[in-house]
């Protein structure tokens, strides 16, 4: 909308520094007219030190335990995830715990019943953060099947991914917004295309066929969170950013 663009351009002109969550957001602001030199990537973070790391080791024949932790909204792509898992139900053992609630719960439950996987799914509803973390320890793989909605709503970087990786979970997510900034393909997890059941099914099947990857992704995911998404590290970086800006104002070196 023209009015919105004008307000953004006024902000871009007056701001000395603009912080974004990742490359996708950065490129979007550049497309709107922001000077690239004013933009810095600054991740969201979690208190990694407060979350204990627990390696996931799959025993032969043991069901892989998938999990979602999100509101049941269109942009979360939970229906896509259910369809992708259902395509594997005849040949693989798995379960899915869904923590969260929302307007799509009833239709998603109906979908699960139609696809014959209701007995694999457990619906927990909204629960406190402590429950979410404890459930993560009981599961192996977090699913974050985010999509762009029909009215162009998108995610940023879901904090649930960081929490899950900190506990030692592998992650299957989509190439959506700045999710690839934390979920590295083949390193900390697997990435599927948005709104693509087949692409997501392939990712799930890879972990079901090679459960040893779950432990590998979990270990590398924990290391990435500690290194790049730990609030203690990010606070120091933010302080340095503020100090640089203040020094620039004092010396008159800012543009």
C-alpha positions in Angstrom: 0.0 0.0 0.0 1.4 3.5 -0.9 0.8 4.9 2.5 2.7 2.1 4.2 5.6 2.3 1.8 5.9 6.1 2.5 6.0 5.4 6.3 8.6 2.8 5.8 10.8 5.0 3.7 10.6 7.8 6.3 11.7 5.2 8.9 14.5 4.0 6.7 15.8 7.6 6.3 15.6 8.6 9.9 16.9 5.3 11.5 20.7 4.9 12.1 20.5 1.1 12.3 17.8 -1.4 11.6 18.0 -4.9 13.0 16.4 -7.9 11.2 16.1 -11.6 12.0 17.9 -12.9 9.0 18.7 -12.6 5.2 15.1 -12.9 4.0 13.9 -10.0 6.1 17.0 -8.0 5.1 16.4 -8.5 1.4 12.7 -7.6 1.9 13.7 -4.2 3.5 16.2 -3.5 0.7 13.4 -4.1 -1.8 11.3 -1.6 0.0 14.0 1.0 -0.3 16.2 0.7 2.8 19.9 1.4 2.5 21.7 -2.0 2.9 24.4 -0.4 5.0 21.9 0.5 7.7 20.7 -3.1 8.1 22.3 -5.6 10.6 21.2 -9.2 11.1 20.5 -9.9 14.8 18.9 -13.2 15.7 16.3 -14.0 18.2 17.8 -16.0 21.1 17.0 -18.3 23.9 18.7 -19.0 27.2 20.6 -22.1 26.0 22.2 -22.5 29.4 18.9 -23.2 31.0 18.1 -26.1 28.7 19.9 -29.4 29.2 21.1 -31.2 26.1 20.0 -34.8 25.7 21.2 -36.9 22.7 18.5 -38.8 20.9 19.6 -42.4 20.2 17.1 -44.6 18.3 16.8 -48.3 19.2 16.2 -50.8 16.3 12.5 -51.0 15.6 11.6 -48.1 17.9 9.0 -45.6 16.6 10.3 -42.2 15.7 8.5 -39.6 17.8 7.6 -36.4 15.9 6.3 -33.2 17.5 4.8 -29.8 16.7 4.7 -26.9 19.0 2.6 -24.1 17.6 -0.8 -22.5 17.3 -3.0 -24.4 14.9 -3.1 -21.7 12.2 -2.8 -21.8 8.4 0.7 -20.4 8.3 2.0 -23.3 10.6 1.3 -25.9 7.9 0.2 -28.6 10.3 -2.2 -30.1 7.8 0.7 -30.5 5.3 2.7 -32.3 7.9 -0.1 -34.7 8.8 -0.7 -35.5 5.1 3.1 -36.2 4.6 3.3 -38.5 7.7 0.1 -40.3 6.7 1.7 -41.2 3.4 4.2 -43.3 5.4 1.9 -44.9 7.8 1.8 -48.4 6.2 5.6 -48.9 6.2 7.0 -47.0 9.2 6.4 -46.7 13.0 6.0 -43.1 14.2 3.9 -41.0 16.5 3.1 -37.2 16.5 2.6 -35.1 19.5 0.9 -31.7 18.8 1.3 -29.1 21.5 -0.8 -26.0 20.8 -4.4 -25.2 19.8 -6.3 -22.9 17.5 -9.1 -22.5 15.0 -8.0 -25.3 12.8 -7.9 -28.0 15.5 -11.2 -29.6 14.6 -10.6 -29.7 10.8 -7.1 -31.1 11.4 -8.5 -33.9 13.6 -11.0 -34.7 10.9 -8.1 -34.8 8.4 -6.2 -37.2 10.6 -9.2 -39.5 10.8 -9.8 -39.4 7.1 -6.1 -40.4 6.5 -6.2 -43.2 9.1 -3.6 -41.8 11.5 -5.7 -40.6 14.4 -4.2 -43.4 16.6 -0.7 -42.0 15.9 -1.5 -38.4 17.0 -1.8 -37.0 20.5 -3.4 -33.5 20.9 -2.2 -31.7 24.0 -3.7 -28.2 23.5 -2.0 -25.1 24.9 0.4 -26.0 27.7 2.9 -24.1 29.7 6.5 -23.7 28.5 7.8 -26.2 31.1 5.5 -28.8 29.5 6.7 -28.0 26.0 10.4 -28.5 27.0 9.6 -31.7 28.8 7.7 -33.0 25.8 10.6 -32.1 23.6 12.8 -34.4 25.7 10.3 -37.2 25.0 10.3 -36.7 21.3 13.0 -37.0 18.5 12.1 -34.6 15.7 10.4 -31.2 15.6 8.2 -30.4 12.6 8.0 -26.8 11.5 6.1 -26.9 8.2 5.5 -23.2 7.9 3.8 -21.8 4.7 2.9 -18.4 3.3 -0.9 -18.0 3.7 -3.3 -17.0 1.1 -3.3 -13.4 2.5 0.5 -13.4 2.5 1.1 -14.0 6.2 4.5 -15.5 7.0 6.7 -16.6 9.9 9.8 -15.0 11.3 12.1 -17.5 13.0 10.0 -19.7 15.3 11.5 -19.8 18.8 10.3 -23.4 19.1 13.0 -24.5 16.6 15.7 -23.0 18.9 14.2 -24.7 22.0 14.0 -28.0 20.2 17.6 -27.9 18.9 18.8 -26.9 22.3 17.3 -30.0 23.8 18.9 -32.2 21.2 16.0 -32.7 18.7 16.5 -32.9 15.0 14.3 -30.5 12.9 12.3 -30.9 9.7 11.2 -27.5 8.5 10.4 -25.6 5.3 12.3 -23.1 3.2 10.3 -20.3 4.6 11.3 -16.7 5.6 14.5 -17.0 7.8 14.0 -20.6 9.0 17.0 -21.7 6.8 19.1 -19.3 8.8 18.9 -21.8 11.8 17.9 -25.1 10.2 20.8 -25.9 7.9 20.0 -28.6 5.3 21.8 -31.8 6.1 23.5 -30.2 9.1 21.0 -29.4 11.8 18.0 -30.9 10.1 16.2 -31.2 6.8 14.3 -28.6 4.7 11.3 -29.2 2.5 9.6 -26.8 0.0 6.6 -24.8 1.3 3.2 -26.3 1.0 4.5 -29.4 -0.6 3.4 -32.7 0.8 5.7 -34.8 -1.3 8.8 -32.7 -0.4 8.0 -33.0 3.3 7.3 -36.7 3.0 10.8 -37.3 1.5 12.3 -35.5 4.5 10.4 -37.6 7.0 11.2 -40.8 5.1 14.9 -40.0 5.1 14.9 -39.8 8.9 12.8 -42.9 9.3 15.2 -44.8 7.0 18.3 -43.3 8.6 17.4 -42.7 12.3 21.1 -42.2 13.1 20.8 -38.8 11.5 18.5 -37.7 14.3 21.4 -37.9 16.8 23.8 -36.2 14.4 21.4 -33.3 13.7 20.6 -32.9 17.4 24.2 -32.6 18.3 25.1 -30.1 15.6 21.8 -28.2 16.3 22.7 -27.7 19.9 26.2 -26.4 18.9 24.6 -23.9 16.5 22.1 -22.6 19.1 24.9 -22.1 21.7 27.1 -20.4 19.1 24.5 -18.2 17.2 21.2 -18.2 19.0 22.2 -18.0 22.7 20.8 -14.9 24.4 24.0 -14.4 26.4 26.0 -14.1 23.2 23.4 -12.1 21.4 23.1 -9.6 24.3 26.9 -8.9 24.0 26.5 -8.3 20.3 23.5 -6.0 20.8 25.5 -4.0 23.4 28.4 -3.6 20.9 25.9 -2.4 18.3 24.5 0.3 20.6 28.0 1.3 21.6 29.0 1.7 18.0 26.0 3.8 17.3 26.5 6.0 20.3 30.2 6.5 19.4 29.1 7.4 15.8 26.7 10.1 17.1 29.4 11.6 19.3 31.9 11.8 16.6 29.5 12.7 13.9 30.6 9.8 11.7 27.1 8.4 11.1 25.6 9.2 7.8 
